[in-house]
Amino acid sequence: MNKKITVLAGDGIGPEIVAEAIKVLDKIEKKFGHKFEYTYVDIGGCSIDKYGVPITEEGMQLCKQSDSVLLGAVGGPKWDNCPPAIRPEKALLAVRKELGLFANLRPTKLFAQLADSSPLKKEIVGNGIDLLIVRELTGGVYFGPKKTEEIDGELVATDIMPYSEHEIERIGRVAFETAMKRSKKLASVDKANVLDTSRLWRKTMHRLAEEYKEVEYSDILVDNTAMQLIKNPTQFDVLVTENMFGDILSDEASMLTGSIGMMPSASLSSTTLGMYEPIHGSAPDIAGMNVANPLGTILSAAMMLRYSFDMASEADAIENAVNKVLDDGYRTGDIMQAGCKKTTCSEMGDLVAKNI
Protein backbone atom coordinates (compact mmCIF):
# COMPACT_ATOMS: atom_id res chain seq x y z
CA MET A 1 0.00 0.00 0.00
CA ASN A 2 1.34 3.44 -0.98
CA LYS A 3 0.71 6.41 1.33
CA LYS A 4 1.77 10.07 1.13
CA ILE A 5 2.84 11.57 4.46
CA THR A 6 3.51 15.27 4.94
CA VAL A 7 6.16 15.71 7.63
CA LEU A 8 6.08 18.87 9.76
CA ALA A 9 9.20 18.43 11.88
CA GLY A 10 9.04 21.96 13.26
CA ASP A 11 11.24 23.51 15.93
CA GLY A 12 13.37 22.51 18.90
CA ILE A 13 13.46 18.75 19.37
CA GLY A 14 10.86 18.31 16.60
CA PRO A 15 13.31 17.22 13.88
CA GLU A 16 15.04 14.75 16.23
CA ILE A 17 11.93 12.94 17.43
CA VAL A 18 10.31 12.90 13.99
CA ALA A 19 13.46 11.31 12.55
CA GLU A 20 13.09 8.41 14.99
CA ALA A 21 9.41 7.93 14.12
CA ILE A 22 10.31 7.78 10.42
CA LYS A 23 13.06 5.29 11.24
CA VAL A 24 10.39 3.06 12.76
CA LEU A 25 7.98 3.63 9.85
CA ASP A 26 10.78 2.62 7.45
CA LYS A 27 11.00 -0.71 9.27
CA ILE A 28 7.22 -1.13 9.01
CA GLU A 29 7.47 -0.32 5.31
CA LYS A 30 9.97 -3.10 4.72
CA LYS A 31 8.34 -5.69 6.96
CA PHE A 32 4.80 -5.28 5.66
CA GLY A 33 5.50 -4.33 2.05
CA HIS A 34 4.18 -0.77 2.10
CA LYS A 35 5.52 2.39 0.50
CA PHE A 36 5.53 5.63 2.48
CA GLU A 37 6.34 8.79 0.53
CA TYR A 38 7.47 11.71 2.69
CA THR A 39 7.15 15.41 1.84
CA TYR A 40 8.82 17.80 4.30
CA VAL A 41 7.20 21.17 5.02
CA ASP A 42 8.50 23.91 7.33
CA ILE A 43 6.17 24.95 10.13
CA GLY A 44 6.39 27.21 13.17
CA GLY A 45 9.47 29.23 13.99
CA CYS A 46 11.64 27.75 11.26
CA SER A 47 9.04 28.79 8.69
CA ILE A 48 8.86 32.30 10.17
CA ASP A 49 12.64 32.58 9.85
CA LYS A 50 12.56 31.47 6.19
CA TYR A 51 9.31 32.90 4.88
CA GLY A 52 7.95 35.35 7.46
CA VAL A 53 4.87 33.21 8.17
CA PRO A 54 4.38 30.12 10.41
CA ILE A 55 3.30 28.04 7.41
CA THR A 56 3.14 28.96 3.71
CA GLU A 57 0.13 28.48 1.44
CA GLU A 58 2.16 25.96 -0.55
CA GLY A 59 2.92 24.06 2.64
CA MET A 60 -0.75 24.04 3.60
CA GLN A 61 -1.70 22.67 0.18
CA LEU A 62 0.84 19.86 0.55
CA CYS A 63 -0.79 18.94 3.86
CA LYS A 64 -4.20 18.82 2.18
CA GLN A 65 -2.91 16.66 -0.66
CA SER A 66 -1.38 14.03 1.64
CA ASP A 67 -2.90 10.92 3.18
CA SER A 68 -1.72 11.97 6.63
CA VAL A 69 0.41 14.51 8.47
CA LEU A 70 3.15 13.77 11.04
CA LEU A 71 4.08 16.69 13.31
CA GLY A 72 6.99 17.17 15.71
CA ALA A 73 6.65 20.41 17.71
CA VAL A 74 6.62 24.15 17.14
CA GLY A 75 7.68 27.30 18.93
CA GLY A 76 10.31 28.45 21.39
CA PRO A 77 11.55 31.59 23.18
CA LYS A 78 13.17 32.86 19.99
CA TRP A 79 9.72 33.67 18.57
CA ASP A 80 7.95 34.80 21.76
CA ASN A 81 7.92 38.42 20.63
CA CYS A 82 6.48 37.76 17.19
CA PRO A 83 3.23 39.61 16.40
CA PRO A 84 0.25 37.49 17.56
CA ALA A 85 -0.90 36.91 13.98
CA ILE A 86 2.30 35.09 13.02
CA ARG A 87 3.29 33.29 16.22
CA PRO A 88 4.43 29.69 15.58
CA GLU A 89 1.36 28.25 17.31
CA LYS A 90 -0.89 30.00 14.78
CA ALA A 91 0.24 27.43 12.23
CA LEU A 92 -1.25 24.60 14.29
CA LEU A 93 -4.60 26.35 14.54
CA ALA A 94 -4.51 27.02 10.80
CA VAL A 95 -3.69 23.41 9.88
CA ARG A 96 -6.44 22.09 12.16
CA LYS A 97 -8.96 24.45 10.62
CA GLU A 98 -7.90 24.03 6.98
CA LEU A 99 -7.79 20.23 7.21
CA GLY A 100 -11.03 20.05 9.18
CA LEU A 101 -9.35 18.30 12.09
CA PHE A 102 -12.20 18.64 14.56
CA ALA A 103 -11.53 15.57 16.73
CA ASN A 104 -8.46 15.23 18.95
CA LEU A 105 -7.79 11.83 20.51
CA ARG A 106 -5.46 12.00 23.51
CA PRO A 107 -4.77 8.61 25.11
CA THR A 108 -3.37 8.49 28.62
CA LYS A 109 -1.78 5.13 29.33
CA LEU A 110 0.45 4.31 32.24
CA PHE A 111 2.80 1.60 30.99
CA ALA A 112 3.26 -1.10 33.63
CA GLN A 113 7.03 -0.75 33.33
CA LEU A 114 6.77 2.92 34.32
CA ALA A 115 4.31 2.59 37.19
CA ASP A 116 6.86 3.99 39.64
CA SER A 117 7.13 7.14 37.52
CA SER A 118 3.54 8.18 38.18
CA PRO A 119 3.19 10.93 40.81
CA LEU A 120 0.14 9.09 42.14
CA LYS A 121 0.26 6.47 44.88
CA LYS A 122 0.23 2.85 43.75
CA GLU A 123 -3.10 2.24 45.50
CA ILE A 124 -4.64 4.98 43.31
CA VAL A 125 -3.05 3.80 40.08
CA GLY A 126 -4.19 0.24 40.73
CA ASN A 127 -3.66 -2.07 37.77
CA GLY A 128 -2.86 0.83 35.48
CA ILE A 129 -4.38 3.87 33.82
CA ASP A 130 -5.81 3.56 30.31
CA LEU A 131 -8.15 6.36 29.35
CA LEU A 132 -8.83 8.41 26.23
CA ILE A 133 -9.85 12.06 26.03
CA VAL A 134 -11.80 13.06 22.91
CA ARG A 135 -11.42 16.82 22.53
CA GLU A 136 -13.34 19.05 20.13
CA LEU A 137 -10.60 20.91 18.27
CA THR A 138 -11.92 23.57 15.91
CA GLY A 139 -14.62 25.39 17.87
CA GLY A 140 -15.13 27.17 21.15
CA VAL A 141 -13.26 30.06 22.67
CA TYR A 142 -10.01 29.47 20.75
CA PHE A 143 -11.78 30.11 17.44
CA GLY A 144 -14.57 32.44 18.56
CA PRO A 145 -14.64 36.23 18.05
CA LYS A 146 -12.23 38.17 20.25
CA LYS A 147 -11.37 41.80 20.77
CA THR A 148 -9.59 44.21 23.09
CA GLU A 149 -11.08 47.69 23.45
CA GLU A 150 -10.92 50.68 25.75
CA ILE A 151 -14.00 51.20 27.94
CA ASP A 152 -14.17 53.98 30.53
CA GLY A 153 -10.45 54.55 30.34
CA GLU A 154 -9.28 50.94 30.72
CA LEU A 155 -8.62 48.05 28.38
CA VAL A 156 -11.25 45.31 28.28
CA ALA A 157 -10.60 42.00 26.52
CA THR A 158 -13.38 39.68 25.33
CA ASP A 159 -13.21 36.10 24.05
CA ILE A 160 -16.44 34.43 22.92
CA MET A 161 -17.07 30.65 23.14
CA PRO A 162 -19.53 29.72 20.37
CA TYR A 163 -20.71 26.16 19.68
CA SER A 164 -23.32 25.02 17.19
CA GLU A 165 -25.36 21.87 17.56
CA HIS A 166 -23.75 20.19 14.54
CA GLU A 167 -20.24 20.81 15.93
CA ILE A 168 -21.21 19.14 19.19
CA GLU A 169 -22.98 16.26 17.46
CA ARG A 170 -20.04 15.33 15.23
CA ILE A 171 -17.53 15.20 18.11
CA GLY A 172 -20.12 13.37 20.19
CA ARG A 173 -20.46 10.67 17.55
CA VAL A 174 -16.69 10.23 17.43
CA ALA A 175 -16.72 9.79 21.21
CA PHE A 176 -19.59 7.29 21.25
CA GLU A 177 -18.10 5.28 18.36
CA THR A 178 -14.73 5.25 20.15
CA ALA A 179 -16.38 4.10 23.37
CA MET A 180 -18.07 1.28 21.47
CA LYS A 181 -14.62 0.04 20.38
CA ARG A 182 -13.24 0.18 23.93
CA SER A 183 -15.12 -0.51 27.17
CA LYS A 184 -18.47 1.05 26.18
CA LYS A 185 -18.15 3.71 28.86
CA LEU A 186 -18.30 7.45 28.15
CA ALA A 187 -18.26 10.52 30.39
CA SER A 188 -19.14 13.90 28.88
CA VAL A 189 -17.39 16.86 30.51
CA ASP A 190 -19.04 20.29 30.62
CA LYS A 191 -19.90 23.27 32.84
CA ALA A 192 -23.66 23.12 32.37
CA ASN A 193 -24.35 24.75 35.73
CA VAL A 194 -22.89 28.03 34.40
CA LEU A 195 -22.43 28.10 30.59
CA ASP A 196 -25.10 28.14 27.86
CA THR A 197 -22.67 26.41 25.50
CA SER A 198 -22.38 23.56 28.01
CA ARG A 199 -26.14 23.31 28.37
CA LEU A 200 -26.43 22.88 24.59
CA TRP A 201 -23.50 20.43 24.77
CA ARG A 202 -25.28 18.33 27.41
CA LYS A 203 -28.63 18.40 25.57
CA THR A 204 -26.97 17.20 22.36
CA MET A 205 -25.00 14.47 24.12
CA HIS A 206 -28.16 13.18 25.81
CA ARG A 207 -29.84 12.94 22.42
CA LEU A 208 -26.92 10.95 21.03
CA ALA A 209 -26.89 8.69 24.10
CA GLU A 210 -30.36 7.49 23.09
CA GLU A 211 -28.77 6.11 19.89
CA TYR A 212 -25.99 4.30 21.75
CA LYS A 213 -27.86 2.31 24.37
CA GLU A 214 -24.91 -0.06 24.86
CA VAL A 215 -22.67 2.77 26.10
CA GLU A 216 -22.69 3.55 29.81
CA TYR A 217 -23.04 7.33 29.61
CA SER A 218 -22.61 9.98 32.31
CA ASP A 219 -22.25 13.77 32.66
CA ILE A 220 -19.53 15.30 34.80
CA LEU A 221 -18.64 18.92 35.49
CA VAL A 222 -15.18 20.00 34.39
CA ASP A 223 -13.98 21.06 37.84
CA ASN A 224 -15.02 17.70 39.31
CA THR A 225 -13.28 15.94 36.42
CA ALA A 226 -10.03 17.71 37.27
CA MET A 227 -10.32 16.45 40.84
CA GLN A 228 -11.36 12.91 39.91
CA LEU A 229 -8.41 12.49 37.52
CA ILE A 230 -6.17 12.81 40.57
CA LYS A 231 -8.38 11.03 43.09
CA ASN A 232 -9.52 8.06 41.01
CA PRO A 233 -8.37 8.10 37.35
CA THR A 234 -9.12 4.42 36.77
CA GLN A 235 -12.87 5.16 36.89
CA PHE A 236 -12.62 6.72 33.42
CA ASP A 237 -12.37 5.10 30.01
CA VAL A 238 -13.44 7.65 27.37
CA LEU A 239 -13.99 11.34 28.17
CA VAL A 240 -15.39 13.83 25.65
CA THR A 241 -15.30 17.58 26.02
CA GLU A 242 -15.02 20.94 24.28
CA ASN A 243 -11.83 22.60 23.12
CA MET A 244 -10.51 24.58 26.09
CA PHE A 245 -11.58 22.07 28.74
CA GLY A 246 -9.98 19.30 26.69
CA ASP A 247 -6.76 21.26 26.30
CA ILE A 248 -6.38 21.62 30.07
CA LEU A 249 -7.63 18.19 31.15
CA SER A 250 -5.54 16.26 28.62
CA ASP A 251 -2.36 17.94 29.86
CA GLU A 252 -3.33 17.09 33.43
CA ALA A 253 -4.06 13.49 32.48
CA SER A 254 -0.77 13.12 30.61
CA MET A 255 1.23 13.78 33.77
CA LEU A 256 -0.46 10.87 35.55
CA THR A 257 1.87 8.66 33.52
CA GLY A 258 5.02 10.30 34.88
CA SER A 259 6.29 11.67 31.58
CA ILE A 260 4.68 13.81 28.92
CA GLY A 261 7.27 12.37 26.51
CA MET A 262 5.36 9.09 26.28
CA MET A 263 2.03 10.47 25.10
CA PRO A 264 0.85 10.46 21.46
CA SER A 265 -2.18 12.16 19.95
CA ALA A 266 -4.32 12.10 16.82
CA SER A 267 -6.31 14.93 15.25
CA LEU A 268 -8.93 13.57 12.87
CA SER A 269 -11.21 14.93 10.15
CA SER A 270 -14.44 13.54 8.74
CA THR A 271 -12.29 11.64 6.22
CA THR A 272 -9.24 9.46 6.87
CA LEU A 273 -6.92 12.49 6.78
CA GLY A 274 -5.40 13.14 10.19
CA MET A 275 -2.49 14.85 11.90
CA TYR A 276 -0.45 12.93 14.45
CA GLU A 277 1.88 14.43 17.05
CA PRO A 278 3.28 13.93 20.54
CA ILE A 279 1.56 16.15 23.08
CA HIS A 280 4.73 17.76 24.44
CA GLY A 281 6.32 20.99 23.24
CA SER A 282 9.51 21.82 21.37
CA ALA A 283 11.79 21.70 24.46
CA PRO A 284 14.38 24.13 23.04
CA ASP A 285 16.56 23.69 26.14
CA ILE A 286 17.49 20.16 25.04
CA ALA A 287 17.26 20.60 21.26
CA GLY A 288 20.21 19.12 19.37
CA MET A 289 21.46 17.19 22.40
CA ASN A 290 20.05 13.79 21.31
CA VAL A 291 18.42 13.26 24.71
CA ALA A 292 14.71 13.79 23.92
CA ASN A 293 12.22 10.95 24.35
CA PRO A 294 10.94 9.95 20.88
CA LEU A 295 8.40 7.40 22.12
CA GLY A 296 5.45 9.82 22.07
CA THR A 297 6.18 10.56 18.42
CA ILE A 298 6.73 6.90 17.57
CA LEU A 299 3.41 6.00 19.22
CA SER A 300 1.78 8.87 17.29
CA ALA A 301 3.01 7.19 14.11
CA ALA A 302 1.35 3.99 15.32
CA MET A 303 -1.92 5.92 15.76
CA MET A 304 -1.52 7.20 12.19
CA LEU A 305 -1.27 3.66 10.89
CA ARG A 306 -4.31 2.62 12.91
CA TYR A 307 -6.70 5.52 12.33
CA SER A 308 -5.76 6.97 8.92
CA PHE A 309 -4.35 3.93 7.10
CA ASP A 310 -6.39 1.11 8.67
CA MET A 311 -3.17 -0.78 9.40
CA ALA A 312 -4.03 -2.33 12.76
CA SER A 313 -1.39 -5.07 12.64
CA GLU A 314 1.31 -2.57 11.76
CA ALA A 315 0.23 -0.28 14.63
CA ASP A 316 0.26 -3.26 16.99
CA ALA A 317 3.79 -4.07 15.85
CA ILE A 318 5.04 -0.63 16.86
CA GLU A 319 3.22 -0.63 20.20
CA ASN A 320 4.49 -4.14 20.99
CA ALA A 321 8.04 -3.06 20.10
CA VAL A 322 7.80 -0.10 22.49
CA ASN A 323 6.63 -2.43 25.24
CA LYS A 324 9.50 -4.83 24.51
CA VAL A 325 12.09 -2.04 24.72
CA LEU A 326 10.64 -0.90 28.05
CA ASP A 327 10.54 -4.50 29.28
CA ASP A 328 14.24 -4.78 28.42
CA GLY A 329 14.94 -1.83 30.71
CA TYR A 330 15.89 0.87 28.20
CA ARG A 331 15.00 4.43 29.17
CA THR A 332 15.59 7.98 27.99
CA GLY A 333 16.49 10.48 30.69
CA ASP A 334 12.94 11.66 31.40
CA ILE A 335 11.78 8.15 32.34
CA MET A 336 15.06 6.87 33.78
CA GLN A 337 14.74 4.47 36.72
CA ALA A 338 17.26 2.76 38.97
CA GLY A 339 18.71 -0.35 37.37
CA CYS A 340 17.71 0.65 33.84
CA LYS A 341 19.89 1.41 30.83
CA LYS A 342 19.96 5.03 29.73
CA THR A 343 19.64 5.64 26.00
CA THR A 344 19.83 8.60 23.67
CA CYS A 345 16.97 9.71 21.41
CA SER A 346 18.44 8.01 18.36
CA GLU A 347 19.31 4.83 20.27
CA MET A 348 15.70 4.55 21.44
CA GLY A 349 14.52 4.80 17.84
CA ASP A 350 17.01 2.11 16.82
CA LEU A 351 15.79 -0.18 19.60
CA VAL A 352 12.11 0.16 18.69
CA ALA A 353 12.84 -0.43 15.00
CA LYS A 354 14.97 -3.47 15.85
CA ASN A 355 12.11 -4.99 17.87
CA ILE A 356 9.52 -4.78 15.09
N, C-alpha and C positions, 0 to 999 in steps of 0.2 A: 504494500500500500504506500502511495506517495503522498506526502503532506508538506505544505508550505508553512513554515514557522517564521514569524517576524520576531527578531530578538532585540529587545530594548534593554541593553546592559546597564545604561545609566551612569550614575556617579558613585564615588566612594568605593565600597567593596563590591558594588554591583557587577563590574566586569569579572572579578575573581570568582564569585559564587555562580554566576551564569556559566562560566567556562566549565565548571565542574558538573553542572547539570547537563550540559551538552556532551561532555565526556561520557556520562551515563547513558544519554539518549543514543549516542553513537554505538554503544554496546548493544542496546536494545535493537537498533537498526540492523546490526549484523546477525544477532541471534534469531530474530524473528522475520528477517527478510523484508524489512520496510525500507523506504527511502525518505529521509527528512531533508528538506531543502531550507537552508537558513538565509534570511535577509536581515542584515544589521541596520538598525536605525538609531540615530542619536536622540536622546530624550533627557530632559531636565537641565541641569547646569551645564553639562558638556555641549548641549545643543545651543544654549544661550551664548556660550563662549564662541561657538562657530558661526551661528546664524542670527543671534539676537532674539530668538524666540525659543520657548521650552520644547517645542516640537514643530517641524515644518509641515506645510500642507502635503508635500510629497511624502514625508514620513507617515502622516496620517493615512494617506491613500494606500500605502504599502501595508499598513496594519489591516485596513479594510479588505484588502485583496488576499490576505493570508487565510489559512485554515485555523490558526491559533497564534497567540502572542505570548511570549515568555519575557517577563520583566525582572530586572534585578532590583535596583533602588535608585531614588533620585534625591537631589538636594544636598545641602551642606552649608556651613557657615559662610563660605565664599560668596554665596548668592543671597544671603539673608537681607541685604539692603536693596535688592532688585525691586523695581516698581511692582505693586501687587498683581498687576495684569500679566506680568511675565515671570512670576516666581516659578521655580522648577515644579512645584506641586500642581500648578495650573495644568501642566501637561497630562497628569493622571486624570484630573476631572474631565479634561477635554476628550481623552481617549475613551473613558467610560461612557461619556455622553454620545460621542460620534459612533461608537461601536454598539451602542444600545446595551451596555453591560449593566443591567439593572439588578442582578442577583449576585451577592457576594457570599460564598461559602467559606466559613472560617472554622475548620476543625480544631478542637483542643483535645489532644491525646497525650496522656502521661505514659510514656514507654516504661514498661516494668523495670528495665535496666536502669532507669533514671529516677526511680521512685524517691531516692534519698535527696534528689535535687529540688523536689517540690518544697515550697515554704510552708506547706500545710502539714499538720501532724499525720502520722501514718493511720491513726484511727479515723481521720476524716477522709483521707484519700481512699481507704479501703482497698478493693481489688483493682483500683485504677480509675482514671478519669477518661471518658470517651464521649465527648459531646460535640455538637455542631451548631454554630450560630449562622443563621440565614439572615443576612442584612440587606435591606433595600438600599440601592446604591446610587440612584440617579434622581432622587426626589428629596423633599424635605428642606430643612433650613440651609443646607449647603448650596442648594441650587435655586432657592427662592429669591424674590426681590430683596435688595438690601440698599441702604443709603445711610449717609452721615450728613446731618444738617445742623445749622445753628438755630436754637430756639431759646428765646429769652436770654440771650447772651452766653449760652453754653452749648457745647456740641452734644448732639443726641444721635446715637447709632441705632438702627433698626434692622433686624433680620427676620424675614417672614418664613414660616414653615408650612408650605402648601402641600397637600396630598389629595389626589383625585381617587375616586373609587376604583378605577381600572388599574391604577398604579399599585394600590393595595392588593387587589385581587390577584394580579399576576405574580407578585412576590409570595402571596399566600399559597397559591397553587404550587409554586416551587417547594415551599416548606412542607406542605402536606404530602406531595409526591416523594420528597426526600424522606420524610418520616415513615412512609409506607415501605421504603426500601431498607429502613433500619429497624428500630424497635417499636414503631407505630405509636410514638409518644411525642407530642408537640406542645410546647408552651409559647404563647404569644405575649410579647413584652410591650407594654404601653404605659401611658400616664393618663388614663381615661378619667381619673378623678379631677383633672385640671384642664387638659387640652382638648379642644374640639377635634383636632386632627386624630388624636388617640381614640376619641369616641367613635369617629367614622371608621378608624382602623379596627376597633373591637367589633363593631356592627358587621363589617365585611367579613372578618375572620369567623364570626359565629355563623354567618350564612354559608361559608365554605365548609365549616365543620359538619354541616348537615349532609354534605356530599361525601364526606370521608368518615363514615360511621365507625370504621375499624380503628381509627386513630384516637388515642386517649388525649383529648384536648383540654387545655386549661389556659386561663388568663393570669398574668402576673404583672404587678406594677414594676416599673424599671428600678426604683430605689430598693424595693424588696429583692429584686433579682440580683442587684449588686451585692447585697448582704448574703443571699443564699449561695452565691457562687463561692463565697469564702466558708460559710458555715457547713454547707452540705452539697458540694458540686455534683456528686454522683446521682442526685435525684433527677438531673436533667439528661435528656438525650438530644432533641432538636429544639432550638430556640429560634423564633423569628421576630424581627423587630425593624423599626424604621432606621433611617440613615445615621443620625447622630447618636442615638442610643446604641446602635450596633457598633459604631466606631469605638465608643468608650468601653462597652461590655466585652467586646472581643479582645481588646488589649488587656483588660483585667483577667479574662479567662486564660489568655496565653501564658501569663506568668504563673499560673497554677502548675505548669509543667516544669518550672525551674529555669527554662531558657527560651527566650523569644526566638532564638536561632533555629529551633526545631520545627517551627510552625509554618505550614504552607497555606495558600489560599487560592480560590478560584473565583473569577468574576465572569458571569455567564450572561449571554443574550438569549433572545427567543429562538435563535438558531444554534448550531453547534459551535459557532465562533465564541471563544472565550479568551480571557487574559489571566495568566497564572503567575503568581509572585509570592515570595516569602513575606511575612507580615512585618518584618523588622525594617529599620531604616538603612541609610547609606553608611553609617558608622565611619565617618571620615578620619577619626582618630586612629583607626587600625588599617585604613586602606593601604594597599601595596605591601603589607607585612606578611601576607600568606598565613594569617592566623584566624580568619573568619570561619564561622561554621556554615558550610554549604548545604547542610541536610535539609533546611527549610526550602531551599530552592530546588533541590533534587526531588523532594517529596511534592513540590508544586508541579514539577515535570510529570510525576506519576499521576497527579490529578488531571493534567492536560490529556494524557493518554486515556484516562478513564472517562472523562466527561465530554471532551471534544472529539476524540478519535475512536471511541468505543473499543478501546484496546484493554479490556479488563485483565487479561493474563499478563500483558506487558507491565501494567501498573502494579499488579501483584508482585511481579518479579523485582521491581525496584523497591517496593516496601519490604519485601522479604530480605532483600540484600541489606537494606539499612538495619533491619533487626539483627541480621547475622553479624554485621560489623560491630554493633553495640554489644551483642552477646560475647564477642571476642575481646571486648574490653578496650576498644579504640575510642578516643574522645578528643575533640577539639578543646581549647582552653576554657570556653564558656560552660562546658558540661563536665569538666575534668573531675574525677573522683579518685580517692586513694586506691592504689593498686592497679589503676588503669594505665594504658599507654597513650601518651599525648601525641597527637598528629597535627600536621599543618592542614590548611584548607585543601591544597592540591592532593596531599596524601589521602585525605578522607574521600575525595572523589575517586581516586585510584582504587581504594578499597571497596567502595560500593560497586564500581564497575566490574571489578574482579569477581565479586560475589553474585553477579547476575548469571 
